[in-house]
Amino acid sequence: KKSPFSTLARVHPDHHRRGHGRALYAAIEAHLRRLGHRFWLSSTEEDNTRSRAFHAALGFREIGALSELNQDVREVFLRKDLVGETKP
């Protein structure tokens, strides 16, 4: 079975703090649950504190980082277990 991985999701700054990101992630999570996925992976740049806090608030946990991706900062990888958790 394939492992779901979010590569990029952004909300325009004019629309921050209005629940759009949470709504998007809730829809993705519901879809992944319907497909029977047991977990969901995502990533963000190490210095993106807003994204890291957003993911943590949604139940993601950091599982590692890579530094050799041809970018200036390390990429932090996150995981959210979908089995045994309540739906958003």
C-alpha contacts under 8 A as a table, 3 or more apart, distances in Angstrom:
res1	aa1	res2	aa2	distance
3	S	37	H	7.61
3	S	39	F	7.55
3	S	40	W	6.98
3	S	41	L	7.50
4	P	32	L	7.78
4	P	37	H	7.73
4	P	39	F	7.53
4	P	40	W	5.34
4	P	41	L	6.07
5	F	40	W	6.16
5	F	41	L	4.54
5	F	42	S	5.36
6	S	9	A	7.37
6	S	40	W	7.93
6	S	41	L	6.31
6	S	42	S	4.74
6	S	43	S	7.11
7	T	42	S	6.41
7	T	43	S	6.72
10	R	21	G	7.50
11	V	15	H	6.46
11	V	16	H	6.44
11	V	20	H	7.11
11	V	21	G	6.42
12	H	15	H	5.51
12	H	16	H	6.68
13	P	16	H	5.16
15	H	18	R	6.18
15	H	20	H	7.50
16	H	19	G	7.54
16	H	20	H	7.47
17	R	20	H	7.68
19	G	22	R	5.21
19	G	23	A	6.03
20	H	23	A	5.07
20	H	24	L	6.12
21	G	24	L	5.08
21	G	25	Y	6.16
22	R	25	Y	5.16
22	R	26	A	5.94
22	R	58	L	7.93
23	A	26	A	5.02
23	A	27	A	6.21
24	L	27	A	5.26
24	L	28	I	6.32
25	Y	28	I	5.01
25	Y	29	E	5.95
26	A	29	E	5.06
26	A	30	A	6.08
26	A	88	P	6.04
27	A	30	A	5.16
27	A	31	H	6.24
28	I	31	H	5.14
28	I	32	L	6.19
29	E	32	L	5.04
29	E	33	R	6.13
29	E	40	W	7.96
29	E	88	P	7.95
30	A	33	R	5.12
30	A	34	R	6.24
30	A	87	K	7.40
30	A	88	P	7.93
31	H	34	R	5.11
31	H	35	L	6.35
32	L	35	L	5.07
32	L	36	G	6.39
32	L	37	H	5.52
32	L	40	W	7.87
33	R	36	G	4.98
33	R	37	H	5.58
33	R	38	R	7.48
33	R	82	L	6.90
34	R	37	H	7.68
37	H	40	W	7.45
37	H	82	L	7.06
38	R	81	D	6.10
38	R	82	L	5.03
38	R	83	V	5.22
39	F	79	R	6.80
39	F	80	K	5.48
39	F	81	D	4.21
39	F	82	L	4.91
39	F	83	V	7.10
40	W	79	R	5.66
40	W	80	K	5.18
40	W	81	D	6.48
40	W	82	L	7.18
41	L	77	F	7.18
41	L	78	L	5.62
41	L	79	R	4.56
41	L	80	K	6.50
42	S	77	F	5.89
42	S	78	L	5.11
42	S	79	R	6.40
43	S	75	E	6.56
43	S	76	V	5.43
43	S	77	F	4.30
43	S	78	L	5.59
44	T	48	N	6.73
44	T	51	S	6.69
44	T	52	R	6.99
44	T	75	E	5.67
44	T	76	V	5.41
44	T	77	F	6.72
45	E	48	N	5.39
45	E	73	V	6.35
45	E	74	R	5.96
45	E	75	E	4.52
45	E	76	V	5.83
46	E	49	T	7.38
46	E	52	R	7.95
46	E	73	V	6.25
46	E	74	R	5.41
46	E	75	E	5.62
46	E	76	V	5.54
47	D	73	V	7.08
48	N	51	S	5.53
48	N	52	R	6.32
49	T	52	R	5.04
49	T	53	A	6.04
50	R	53	A	5.23
50	R	54	F	6.11
51	S	54	F	4.94
51	S	55	H	6.13
52	R	55	H	5.25
52	R	56	A	6.16
53	A	56	A	5.04
53	A	57	A	6.08
54	F	57	A	5.18
54	F	58	L	6.46
55	H	58	L	5.13
55	H	59	G	6.48
55	H	60	F	5.22
55	H	61	R	7.63
55	H	78	L	7.85
56	A	59	G	5.12
56	A	60	F	4.92
56	A	61	R	6.17
57	A	60	F	7.36
59	G	80	K	6.04
60	F	78	L	5.82
60	F	79	R	5.15
60	F	80	K	4.41
60	F	81	D	7.76
61	R	78	L	5.26
61	R	79	R	5.40
61	R	80	K	6.44
62	E	76	V	6.86
62	E	77	F	5.80
62	E	78	L	4.31
62	E	79	R	6.47
63	I	76	V	7.63
63	I	77	F	5.68
63	I	78	L	5.41
63	I	79	R	6.61
64	G	76	V	5.89
64	G	77	F	5.38
64	G	78	L	7.36
65	A	74	R	6.22
65	A	75	E	5.31
65	A	76	V	4.25
65	A	77	F	5.70
66	L	69	L	6.93
66	L	74	R	5.45
66	L	75	E	5.29
66	L	76	V	6.71
67	S	70	N	7.98
67	S	71	Q	7.86
67	S	73	V	6.71
67	S	74	R	4.33
67	S	75	E	6.42
68	E	71	Q	7.40
68	E	74	R	7.50
69	L	74	R	7.68
69	L	75	E	7.70
71	Q	74	R	7.39
81	D	84	G	7.85
81	D	85	E	7.40
82	L	85	E	5.78
